[in-house]
Amino acid sequence: MKTFENEVLTFDPLSAKSMKTMPEKLREWGEAGFKVVSVVQANAEGRAGSNIHVFLTRENTSGEKEDAA
């Protein structure tokens, strides 16, 4: 059975530095074999504005099975 590795990246659209690094970070994860499967904008707790969450996945090729939590 195929298994997958998943990651979540978070970017702050109110931070110029965070938004400037977004393309570079996505390129790095893409080169590592990850692909974007979803992007969600969600309110940050206790802050005006919201964060951008980018969900990534790639097939686990190590052959090791991980138990779901």
N, C-alpha and C positions, 0 to 999 in steps of 0.2 A: 504494500500500500504506500502511496506517495505521502510524504509529510512535508510540511512547509515551515519556514522560519518567517517570523513577522516582526516588524519594527514600526514604531511611531515617532515621527519627527514633529516638533512643535516650533512654530514661528510666530513672532509677535508683529502684527502688521503696523503697530504704532512705533516700532523701532526700526529706524533706517538701517542700522547695522544688521539686524536679524533678516530683514527683507533683502538686503544686498547679498547675504551669504546663502540665501535659499537656492539659487540656481547651482552654485558650486556644490552644496551639500547633496542636492538631488543627483547631480552628475556623479559624485563620488559613490553614492549608494547604487546608482545604476551600473557603474563600472564593476561593482562588487556582485552584480547579478540580481539586484532587487528591482522590482517594478512597482510603480504607484498603482494602488487598487482603489483608493478613495481619498478625498480631501473634504474635511469638515471644518467649518468655522464655528467656534463655540465660545461663549462668554467665559472670561477668566474670573474666577472667584474674587470678589472684593475690588475689582478694577473696572474702570470704564473701558469700553472696547472689547475686543475678543482675540483669541488666538486661532491660528490656522494649524490644524492637525493633519499631517500627511501620513497615510497608512501604506506601508510597503510590505511586499512578500517576495519570497523566492523559494524554489524547491530545495528541500534539504537533500543534498547529495552525499552526505557523510555516511549514510547507511544506518545511522543510529536512530532508534525510535525514541520519541519523547512522549511521556504520558501527559495527557491533558489534565490540567489542574482542576 
